[in-house]
């Protein structure tokens, strides 16, 4: 993957796309999917992630991982729904 050409929205990306992100792999991709599902159960349709930093709330994802995957993430629609700039 290359950052500019291969961005994904962690709010909507399928497990396979998340698993391909550097440093994520199968278990962290599943953790992101599980977090999204739990977030939706508590907050309705609001997206779980508006910025890369929001992914630090996912168990198993720390600041180093967030920094590594940030160039591969896109948040336009999520940020707009939460009232934040992309």
C-alpha positions in Angstrom: 0.0 0.0 0.0 1.1 3.6 -0.6 -0.4 6.3 1.5 -1.8 8.8 -1.0 -3.1 6.1 -3.4 -4.5 3.6 -0.9 -6.5 5.4 1.8 -9.3 3.8 3.6 -12.0 5.1 6.0 -11.8 3.1 9.2 -15.5 3.7 9.8 -16.5 1.8 6.7 -13.5 -0.2 5.4 -14.0 -4.0 5.4 -11.9 -6.2 7.6 -9.6 -7.2 4.7 -8.7 -3.6 3.9 -8.0 -2.8 7.5 -5.8 -5.9 7.9 -3.6 -4.7 5.0 -2.7 -1.5 6.8 0.9 -1.4 8.1 1.1 -2.8 11.6 -2.6 -3.8 11.8 -2.9 -7.4 10.6 -5.8 -9.7 11.3 -6.3 -9.3 15.0 -6.1 -5.5 15.1 -8.4 -5.3 12.1 -10.9 -7.4 14.0 -10.5 -5.1 17.0 -11.3 -2.1 14.9 -14.4 -3.8 13.5 -15.5 -4.9 17.0 -15.0 -1.3 18.3 -17.0 0.1 15.4 -19.9 -2.2 16.2 -19.8 -1.5 19.9 -19.6 2.3 19.2 -22.6 2.1 17.0 -24.6 0.2 19.6 -23.9 3.0 22.1 -24.0 6.1 19.8 -26.2 5.1 16.9 -25.1 6.0 13.4 -22.4 8.4 14.4 -19.0 7.3 13.1 -16.6 5.9 15.6 -13.5 7.6 14.2 -13.1 11.2 13.0 -9.3 11.4 13.2 -6.5 8.9 13.3 -6.0 9.7 17.0 -9.5 8.2 17.7 -8.2 4.8 16.8 -6.1 4.8 20.0 -9.3 4.0 21.8 -9.3 0.5 20.1 -7.7 -2.1 22.4 -4.3 -3.1 21.0 -3.7 0.1 19.0 -1.4 2.6 20.6 0.2 5.9 19.5 3.0 4.3 17.5 0.4 2.3 15.4 -1.8 5.3 15.0 1.2 7.3 13.6 2.1 4.5 11.3 -1.4 4.1 9.7 -2.4 7.8 9.7 -1.2 8.4 6.2 -3.4 5.6 4.9 -6.6 6.9 6.5 -9.4 9.2 5.2 -12.0 10.8 7.4 -14.0 13.3 5.3 -17.5 11.9 5.8 -16.9 10.9 9.4 -15.6 14.3 10.4 -18.5 16.1 8.6 -21.1 14.0 10.5 -19.5 14.7 13.8 -19.1 18.4 13.0 -15.3 18.4 12.8 -13.0 19.4 9.9 -11.4 16.5 8.0 
